[in-house]
Amino acid sequence: MLQCLDAGASGYILKDAPAPRLIGAVRDVNAGRKYLSPQVLGKLVDDFRSRSTTGMARGSTLTPREREVIKMLAEGNSVRQIASILGLSVKTVEAHKFNLMRKLNIHNKAQLVTYAIQKKIVKMPAGA
């Protein structure tokens, strides 16, 4: 769901939404507003609250696999290359990348690289 919004979607509605809610969502998006189903909005709020109380933000602990993936991304490897090197599917590496970005509240690859450098997950080449 968040991937849709990160990709530029203006709204998200569940497939079992009643017709009037669907029509309202389409009208909102058509008018330039954003729309999230109430259930989705509730989940986002709950997720935000749990992250703020458990400290799941920029200082959160990464799993060894997440550290491996962020390091390889920061070194310039593509998701496909990482999948091949680690013997994982492209979808699995994409999932790790998505989880990293969500967990760290990072929105693009440049911020991911910056984070990796700041946290010394990857080192800057000498003379850079």
VMD Tcl script that builds the backbone (N, CA, C; Angstrom):
set m [mol new atoms 384]
animate dup $m
set s [atomselect $m all]
$s set {name element resname resid chain x y z} {
  {N N MET 1 A 0.815 -1.183 0.000}
  {CA C MET 1 A 0.000 0.000 0.000}
  {C C MET 1 A 0.867 1.258 0.000}
  {N N LEU 2 A 1.830 1.326 0.901}
  {CA C LEU 2 A 2.688 2.510 0.948}
  {C C LEU 2 A 3.501 2.661 -0.322}
  {N N GLN 3 A 3.823 1.542 -0.962}
  {CA C GLN 3 A 4.558 1.614 -2.223}
  {C C GLN 3 A 3.746 2.376 -3.259}
  {N N CYS 4 A 2.434 2.174 -3.255}
  {CA C CYS 4 A 1.566 2.886 -4.204}
  {C C CYS 4 A 1.659 4.383 -3.962}
  {N N LEU 5 A 1.607 4.776 -2.706}
  {CA C LEU 5 A 1.656 6.204 -2.381}
  {C C LEU 5 A 3.033 6.767 -2.681}
  {N N ASP 6 A 4.084 5.998 -2.376}
  {CA C ASP 6 A 5.443 6.445 -2.687}
  {C C ASP 6 A 5.637 6.596 -4.186}
  {N N ALA 7 A 4.922 5.786 -4.956}
  {CA C ALA 7 A 5.038 5.841 -6.415}
  {C C ALA 7 A 4.239 6.993 -7.010}
  {N N GLY 8 A 3.482 7.718 -6.179}
  {CA C GLY 8 A 2.768 8.889 -6.667}
  {C C GLY 8 A 1.262 8.757 -6.727}
  {N N ALA 9 A 0.714 7.671 -6.202}
  {CA C ALA 9 A -0.744 7.522 -6.199}
  {C C ALA 9 A -1.371 8.622 -5.341}
  {N N SER 10 A -2.535 9.066 -5.731}
  {CA C SER 10 A -3.233 10.112 -4.988}
  {C C SER 10 A -4.227 9.555 -3.995}
  {N N GLY 11 A -4.441 8.261 -4.038}
  {CA C GLY 11 A -5.385 7.673 -3.111}
  {C C GLY 11 A -5.231 6.180 -3.037}
  {N N TYR 12 A -5.892 5.616 -2.040}
  {CA C TYR 12 A -5.882 4.174 -1.858}
  {C C TYR 12 A -7.206 3.796 -1.227}
  {N N ILE 13 A -7.922 2.890 -1.888}
  {CA C ILE 13 A -9.212 2.435 -1.384}
  {C C ILE 13 A -9.238 0.920 -1.441}
  {N N LEU 14 A -9.850 0.310 -0.460}
  {CA C LEU 14 A -9.926 -1.143 -0.424}
  {C C LEU 14 A -10.922 -1.647 -1.457}
  {N N LYS 15 A -10.656 -2.833 -1.990}
  {CA C LYS 15 A -11.488 -3.355 -3.073}
  {C C LYS 15 A -12.905 -3.685 -2.627}
  {N N ASP 16 A -13.131 -3.863 -1.331}
  {CA C ASP 16 A -14.485 -4.174 -0.867}
  {C C ASP 16 A -15.241 -2.942 -0.374}
  {N N ALA 17 A -14.727 -1.758 -0.708}
  {CA C ALA 17 A -15.387 -0.514 -0.295}
  {C C ALA 17 A -16.757 -0.409 -0.968}
  {N N PRO 18 A -17.751 0.113 -0.253}
  {CA C PRO 18 A -19.064 0.289 -0.865}
  {C C PRO 18 A -19.008 1.335 -1.985}
  {N N ALA 19 A -19.923 1.205 -2.936}
  {CA C ALA 19 A -19.938 2.090 -4.111}
  {C C ALA 19 A -19.926 3.577 -3.750}
  {N N PRO 20 A -20.733 4.027 -2.780}
  {CA C PRO 20 A -20.695 5.469 -2.457}
  {C C PRO 20 A -19.319 5.947 -1.996}
  {N N ARG 21 A -18.606 5.094 -1.245}
  {CA C ARG 21 A -17.264 5.474 -0.785}
  {C C ARG 21 A -16.304 5.533 -1.967}
  {N N LEU 22 A -16.426 4.578 -2.894}
  {CA C LEU 22 A -15.588 4.570 -4.092}
  {C C LEU 22 A -15.828 5.831 -4.917}
  {N N ILE 23 A -17.073 6.182 -5.105}
  {CA C ILE 23 A -17.414 7.394 -5.866}
  {C C ILE 23 A -16.841 8.633 -5.177}
  {N N GLY 24 A -16.970 8.688 -3.858}
  {CA C GLY 24 A -16.416 9.822 -3.105}
  {C C GLY 24 A -14.902 9.903 -3.233}
  {N N ALA 25 A -14.252 8.745 -3.215}
  {CA C ALA 25 A -12.791 8.716 -3.351}
  {C C ALA 25 A -12.373 9.225 -4.726}
  {N N VAL 26 A -13.069 8.777 -5.757}
  {CA C VAL 26 A -12.752 9.223 -7.119}
  {C C VAL 26 A -12.962 10.732 -7.233}
  {N N ARG 27 A -14.029 11.224 -6.661}
  {CA C ARG 27 A -14.293 12.678 -6.700}
  {C C ARG 27 A -13.200 13.455 -5.969}
  {N N ASP 28 A -12.779 12.964 -4.804}
  {CA C ASP 28 A -11.712 13.637 -4.048}
  {C C ASP 28 A -10.425 13.709 -4.867}
  {N N VAL 29 A -10.029 12.587 -5.428}
  {CA C VAL 29 A -8.788 12.540 -6.211}
  {C C VAL 29 A -8.914 13.412 -7.455}
  {N N ASN 30 A -10.064 13.369 -8.093}
  {CA C ASN 30 A -10.296 14.194 -9.280}
  {C C ASN 30 A -10.221 15.688 -8.947}
  {N N ALA 31 A -10.597 16.037 -7.730}
  {CA C ALA 31 A -10.556 17.438 -7.297}
  {C C ALA 31 A -9.161 17.838 -6.802}
  {N N GLY 32 A -8.204 16.906 -6.887}
  {CA C GLY 32 A -6.838 17.247 -6.490}
  {C C GLY 32 A -6.516 16.935 -5.045}
  {N N ARG 33 A -7.443 16.300 -4.351}
  {CA C ARG 33 A -7.201 15.937 -2.951}
  {C C ARG 33 A -6.686 14.498 -2.877}
  {N N LYS 34 A -6.193 14.130 -1.727}
  {CA C LYS 34 A -5.733 12.760 -1.476}
  {C C LYS 34 A -6.868 11.985 -0.820}
  {N N TYR 35 A -6.854 10.653 -1.001}
  {CA C TYR 35 A -7.868 9.832 -0.364}
  {C C TYR 35 A -7.253 8.539 0.144}
  {N N LEU 36 A -7.555 8.207 1.392}
  {CA C LEU 36 A -7.191 6.928 1.976}
  {C C LEU 36 A -8.430 6.339 2.625}
  {N N SER 37 A -8.662 5.055 2.397}
  {CA C SER 37 A -9.773 4.378 3.059}
  {C C SER 37 A -9.613 4.531 4.562}
  {N N PRO 38 A -10.722 4.652 5.285}
  {CA C PRO 38 A -10.614 4.796 6.749}
  {C C PRO 38 A -9.813 3.672 7.403}
  {N N GLN 39 A -9.965 2.445 6.906}
  {CA C GLN 39 A -9.213 1.327 7.486}
  {C C GLN 39 A -7.711 1.507 7.259}
  {N N VAL 40 A -7.341 1.969 6.084}
  {CA C VAL 40 A -5.933 2.186 5.752}
  {C C VAL 40 A -5.371 3.321 6.602}
  {N N LEU 41 A -6.123 4.380 6.715}
  {CA C LEU 41 A -5.692 5.519 7.527}
  {C C LEU 41 A -5.503 5.089 8.975}
  {N N GLY 42 A -6.416 4.269 9.481}
  {CA C GLY 42 A -6.290 3.764 10.846}
  {C C GLY 42 A -5.033 2.941 11.033}
  {N N LYS 43 A -4.726 2.097 10.048}
  {CA C LYS 43 A -3.510 1.278 10.123}
  {C C LYS 43 A -2.262 2.151 10.093}
  {N N LEU 44 A -2.271 3.184 9.249}
  {CA C LEU 44 A -1.116 4.087 9.188}
  {C C LEU 44 A -0.910 4.812 10.519}
  {N N VAL 45 A -2.005 5.263 11.120}
  {CA C VAL 45 A -1.910 5.956 12.409}
  {C C VAL 45 A -1.378 4.995 13.476}
  {N N ASP 46 A -1.915 3.775 13.507}
  {CA C ASP 46 A -1.432 2.790 14.481}
  {C C ASP 46 A 0.050 2.491 14.279}
  {N N ASP 47 A 0.441 2.335 13.014}
  {CA C ASP 47 A 1.836 2.059 12.693}
  {C C ASP 47 A 2.735 3.218 13.129}
  {N N PHE 48 A 2.280 4.438 12.864}
  {CA C PHE 48 A 3.049 5.621 13.261}
  {C C PHE 48 A 3.196 5.678 14.775}
  {N N ARG 49 A 2.100 5.430 15.479}
  {CA C ARG 49 A 2.154 5.462 16.948}
  {C C ARG 49 A 3.092 4.406 17.489}
  {N N SER 50 A 3.032 3.204 16.931}
  {CA C SER 50 A 3.905 2.137 17.437}
  {C C SER 50 A 5.367 2.444 17.142}
  {N N ARG 51 A 5.648 3.044 15.994}
  {CA C ARG 51 A 7.038 3.393 15.680}
  {C C ARG 51 A 7.543 4.478 16.612}
  {N N SER 52 A 6.704 5.434 16.946}
  {CA C SER 52 A 7.165 6.522 17.805}
  {C C SER 52 A 7.358 6.047 19.237}
  {N N THR 53 A 6.590 5.039 19.675}
  {CA C THR 53 A 6.766 4.552 21.042}
  {C C THR 53 A 7.853 3.491 21.146}
  {N N THR 54 A 8.144 2.796 20.048}
  {CA C THR 54 A 9.187 1.766 20.099}
  {C C THR 54 A 10.510 2.266 19.554}
  {N N GLY 55 A 10.556 3.510 19.090}
  {CA C GLY 55 A 11.799 4.070 18.591}
  {C C GLY 55 A 12.161 3.618 17.197}
  {N N MET 56 A 11.214 3.119 16.430}
  {CA C MET 56 A 11.498 2.666 15.066}
  {C C MET 56 A 11.563 3.865 14.133}
  {N N ALA 57 A 12.634 4.576 14.223}
  {CA C ALA 57 A 12.844 5.704 13.326}
  {C C ALA 57 A 14.281 5.634 12.856}
  {N N ARG 58 A 14.895 6.773 12.582}
  {CA C ARG 58 A 16.236 6.783 12.018}
  {C C ARG 58 A 17.277 6.035 12.844}
  {N N GLY 59 A 17.095 5.923 14.135}
  {CA C GLY 59 A 18.090 5.244 14.951}
  {C C GLY 59 A 17.801 3.774 15.160}
  {N N SER 60 A 16.815 3.243 14.483}
  {CA C SER 60 A 16.396 1.871 14.733}
  {C C SER 60 A 17.452 0.868 14.278}
  {N N THR 61 A 17.367 -0.299 14.836}
  {CA C THR 61 A 18.312 -1.361 14.530}
  {C C THR 61 A 17.915 -2.055 13.232}
  {N N LEU 62 A 18.899 -2.242 12.378}
  {CA C LEU 62 A 18.673 -2.951 11.132}
  {C C LEU 62 A 19.052 -4.412 11.327}
  {N N THR 63 A 18.343 -5.280 10.630}
  {CA C THR 63 A 18.706 -6.693 10.649}
  {C C THR 63 A 19.997 -6.861 9.843}
  {N N PRO 64 A 20.717 -7.959 10.064}
  {CA C PRO 64 A 21.935 -8.185 9.268}
  {C C PRO 64 A 21.658 -8.155 7.756}
  {N N ARG 65 A 20.537 -8.731 7.327}
  {CA C ARG 65 A 20.210 -8.744 5.896}
  {C C ARG 65 A 19.918 -7.327 5.403}
  {N N GLU 66 A 19.218 -6.523 6.205}
  {CA C GLU 66 A 18.956 -5.136 5.814}
  {C C GLU 66 A 20.259 -4.357 5.690}
  {N N ARG 67 A 21.197 -4.581 6.611}
  {CA C ARG 67 A 22.504 -3.912 6.526}
  {C C ARG 67 A 23.235 -4.327 5.250}
  {N N GLU 68 A 23.134 -5.591 4.915}
  {CA C GLU 68 A 23.776 -6.103 3.713}
  {C C GLU 68 A 23.172 -5.455 2.460}
  {N N VAL 69 A 21.849 -5.379 2.422}
  {CA C VAL 69 A 21.158 -4.798 1.264}
  {C C VAL 69 A 21.444 -3.305 1.150}
  {N N ILE 70 A 21.376 -2.569 2.258}
  {CA C ILE 70 A 21.621 -1.117 2.190}
  {C C ILE 70 A 23.068 -0.854 1.767}
  {N N LYS 71 A 23.998 -1.675 2.244}
  {CA C LYS 71 A 25.403 -1.517 1.857}
  {C C LYS 71 A 25.560 -1.708 0.353}
  {N N MET 72 A 24.945 -2.747 -0.171}
  {CA C MET 72 A 25.078 -3.033 -1.600}
  {C C MET 72 A 24.381 -1.971 -2.456}
  {N N LEU 73 A 23.242 -1.473 -1.980}
  {CA C LEU 73 A 22.568 -0.382 -2.698}
  {C C LEU 73 A 23.437 0.868 -2.712}
  {N N ALA 74 A 24.014 1.181 -1.543}
  {CA C ALA 74 A 24.856 2.373 -1.432}
  {C C ALA 74 A 26.110 2.247 -2.287}
  {N N GLU 75 A 26.555 1.034 -2.525}
  {CA C GLU 75 A 27.728 0.814 -3.373}
  {C C GLU 75 A 27.379 0.873 -4.861}
  {N N GLY 76 A 26.107 1.079 -5.163}
  {CA C GLY 76 A 25.698 1.264 -6.555}
  {C C GLY 76 A 25.123 0.042 -7.244}
  {N N ASN 77 A 24.925 -1.025 -6.501}
  {CA C ASN 77 A 24.331 -2.227 -7.094}
  {C C ASN 77 A 22.839 -2.040 -7.315}
  {N N SER 78 A 22.344 -2.613 -8.386}
  {CA C SER 78 A 20.900 -2.586 -8.644}
  {C C SER 78 A 20.231 -3.685 -7.826}
  {N N VAL 79 A 18.927 -3.609 -7.703}
  {CA C VAL 79 A 18.172 -4.637 -6.987}
  {C C VAL 79 A 18.397 -5.992 -7.650}
  {N N ARG 80 A 18.399 -6.018 -8.971}
  {CA C ARG 80 A 18.607 -7.267 -9.713}
  {C C ARG 80 A 20.005 -7.840 -9.414}
  {N N GLN 81 A 21.023 -6.976 -9.371}
  {CA C GLN 81 A 22.381 -7.435 -9.077}
  {C C GLN 81 A 22.467 -7.987 -7.654}
  {N N ILE 82 A 21.843 -7.282 -6.718}
  {CA C ILE 82 A 21.866 -7.726 -5.322}
  {C C ILE 82 A 21.191 -9.090 -5.196}
  {N N ALA 83 A 20.061 -9.249 -5.865}
  {CA C ALA 83 A 19.344 -10.520 -5.826}
  {C C ALA 83 A 20.238 -11.648 -6.338}
  {N N SER 84 A 20.939 -11.390 -7.418}
  {CA C SER 84 A 21.822 -12.398 -7.992}
  {C C SER 84 A 22.977 -12.734 -7.054}
  {N N ILE 85 A 23.604 -11.726 -6.493}
  {CA C ILE 85 A 24.755 -11.922 -5.603}
  {C C ILE 85 A 24.356 -12.683 -4.335}
  {N N LEU 86 A 23.202 -12.310 -3.761}
  {CA C LEU 86 A 22.773 -12.906 -2.498}
  {C C LEU 86 A 21.945 -14.181 -2.683}
  {N N GLY 87 A 21.634 -14.515 -3.920}
  {CA C GLY 87 A 20.830 -15.704 -4.174}
  {C C GLY 87 A 19.383 -15.548 -3.728}
  {N N LEU 88 A 18.862 -14.324 -3.860}
  {CA C LEU 88 A 17.486 -14.025 -3.480}
  {C C LEU 88 A 16.683 -13.657 -4.718}
  {N N SER 89 A 15.378 -13.628 -4.579}
  {CA C SER 89 A 14.551 -13.154 -5.686}
  {C C SER 89 A 14.576 -11.630 -5.699}
  {N N VAL 90 A 14.297 -11.061 -6.859}
  {CA C VAL 90 A 14.235 -9.603 -6.994}
  {C C VAL 90 A 13.162 -9.061 -6.044}
  {N N LYS 91 A 12.038 -9.770 -5.943}
  {CA C LYS 91 A 10.950 -9.322 -5.053}
  {C C LYS 91 A 11.394 -9.286 -3.597}
  {N N THR 92 A 12.199 -10.239 -3.182}
  {CA C THR 92 A 12.683 -10.260 -1.798}
  {C C THR 92 A 13.595 -9.064 -1.536}
  {N N VAL 93 A 14.474 -8.767 -2.473}
  {CA C VAL 93 A 15.367 -7.613 -2.305}
  {C C VAL 93 A 14.546 -6.322 -2.310}
  {N N GLU 94 A 13.550 -6.232 -3.193}
  {CA C GLU 94 A 12.664 -5.058 -3.209}
  {C C GLU 94 A 11.964 -4.910 -1.865}
  {N N ALA 95 A 11.537 -6.024 -1.280}
  {CA C ALA 95 A 10.877 -5.980 0.026}
  {C C ALA 95 A 11.835 -5.465 1.095}
  {N N HIS 96 A 13.084 -5.931 1.066}
  {CA C HIS 96 A 14.080 -5.432 2.031}
  {C C HIS 96 A 14.293 -3.932 1.842}
  {N N LYS 97 A 14.392 -3.500 0.595}
  {CA C LYS 97 A 14.595 -2.077 0.305}
  {C C LYS 97 A 13.406 -1.262 0.811}
  {N N PHE 98 A 12.198 -1.739 0.538}
  {CA C PHE 98 A 10.995 -1.045 1.006}
  {C C PHE 98 A 10.968 -0.972 2.526}
  {N N ASN 99 A 11.269 -2.088 3.196}
  {CA C ASN 99 A 11.261 -2.103 4.661}
  {C C ASN 99 A 12.313 -1.160 5.229}
  {N N LEU 100 A 13.476 -1.125 4.595}
  {CA C LEU 100 A 14.523 -0.193 5.027}
  {C C LEU 100 A 14.033 1.246 4.950}
  {N N MET 101 A 13.454 1.585 3.802}
  {CA C MET 101 A 13.016 2.963 3.586}
  {C C MET 101 A 11.896 3.334 4.552}
  {N N ARG 102 A 10.990 2.396 4.804}
  {CA C ARG 102 A 9.892 2.658 5.744}
  {C C ARG 102 A 10.431 2.780 7.162}
  {N N LYS 103 A 11.272 1.842 7.544}
  {CA C LYS 103 A 11.818 1.814 8.901}
  {C C LYS 103 A 12.635 3.063 9.200}
  {N N LEU 104 A 13.390 3.534 8.203}
  {CA C LEU 104 A 14.276 4.684 8.404}
  {C C LEU 104 A 13.637 6.008 8.006}
  {N N ASN 105 A 12.399 5.950 7.528}
  {CA C ASN 105 A 11.695 7.146 7.059}
  {C C ASN 105 A 12.504 7.846 5.973}
  {N N ILE 106 A 12.953 7.045 5.017}
  {CA C ILE 106 A 13.749 7.524 3.890}
  {C C ILE 106 A 12.904 7.366 2.634}
  {N N HIS 107 A 13.007 8.331 1.724}
  {CA C HIS 107 A 12.088 8.356 0.587}
  {C C HIS 107 A 12.732 8.160 -0.779}
  {N N ASN 108 A 14.051 8.077 -0.840}
  {CA C ASN 108 A 14.687 7.839 -2.140}
  {C C ASN 108 A 16.068 7.223 -1.924}
  {N N LYS 109 A 16.657 6.767 -3.025}
  {CA C LYS 109 A 17.937 6.067 -2.937}
  {C C LYS 109 A 19.061 6.985 -2.458}
  {N N ALA 110 A 19.020 8.250 -2.832}
  {CA C ALA 110 A 20.069 9.186 -2.387}
  {C C ALA 110 A 20.086 9.295 -0.866}
  {N N GLN 111 A 18.912 9.360 -0.248}
  {CA C GLN 111 A 18.845 9.429 1.213}
  {C C GLN 111 A 19.332 8.115 1.830}
  {N N LEU 112 A 19.051 7.005 1.157}
  {CA C LEU 112 A 19.506 5.701 1.626}
  {C C LEU 112 A 21.037 5.647 1.622}
  {N N VAL 113 A 21.648 6.149 0.558}
  {CA C VAL 113 A 23.110 6.187 0.457}
  {C C VAL 113 A 23.679 7.096 1.542}
  {N N THR 114 A 23.085 8.259 1.729}
  {CA C THR 114 A 23.538 9.197 2.767}
  {C C THR 114 A 23.489 8.543 4.140}
  {N N TYR 115 A 22.387 7.859 4.426}
  {CA C TYR 115 A 22.244 7.168 5.706}
  {C C TYR 115 A 23.353 6.126 5.875}
  {N N ALA 116 A 23.593 5.335 4.833}
  {CA C ALA 116 A 24.612 4.283 4.894}
  {C C ALA 116 A 25.991 4.869 5.169}
  {N N ILE 117 A 26.286 6.025 4.590}
  {CA C ILE 117 A 27.574 6.675 4.817}
  {C C ILE 117 A 27.650 7.222 6.242}
  {N N GLN 118 A 26.577 7.901 6.666}
  {CA C GLN 118 A 26.563 8.486 8.023}
  {C C GLN 118 A 26.711 7.420 9.108}
  {N N LYS 119 A 26.085 6.281 8.899}
  {CA C LYS 119 A 26.124 5.202 9.894}
  {C C LYS 119 A 27.309 4.260 9.689}
  {N N LYS 120 A 28.188 4.640 8.743}
  {CA C LYS 120 A 29.401 3.882 8.451}
  {C C LYS 120 A 29.104 2.431 8.044}
  {N N ILE 121 A 27.970 2.250 7.364}
  {CA C ILE 121 A 27.625 0.955 6.787}
  {C C ILE 121 A 28.462 0.752 5.536}
  {N N VAL 122 A 28.721 1.858 4.859}
  {CA C VAL 122 A 29.578 1.854 3.674}
  {C C VAL 122 A 30.572 3.003 3.850}
  {N N LYS 123 A 31.775 2.805 3.386}
  {CA C LYS 123 A 32.809 3.836 3.532}
  {C C LYS 123 A 32.973 4.600 2.234}
  {N N MET 124 A 33.258 5.885 2.371}
  {CA C MET 124 A 33.552 6.716 1.204}
  {C C MET 124 A 34.927 6.324 0.678}
  {N N PRO 125 A 35.081 6.241 -0.643}
  {CA C PRO 125 A 36.399 5.938 -1.200}
  {C C PRO 125 A 37.397 7.033 -0.826}
  {N N ALA 126 A 38.658 6.669 -0.669}
  {CA C ALA 126 A 39.700 7.631 -0.334}
  {C C ALA 126 A 39.769 8.710 -1.417}
  {N N GLY 127 A 39.873 9.961 -0.994}
  {CA C GLY 127 A 39.982 11.075 -1.917}
  {C C GLY 127 A 38.621 11.593 -2.399}
  {N N ALA 128 A 37.543 11.045 -1.892}
  {CA C ALA 128 A 36.212 11.507 -2.337}
  {C C ALA 128 A 35.734 12.655 -1.499}
}
mol reanalyze $m
mol bondsrecalc $m
mol representation Tube
mol addrep $m
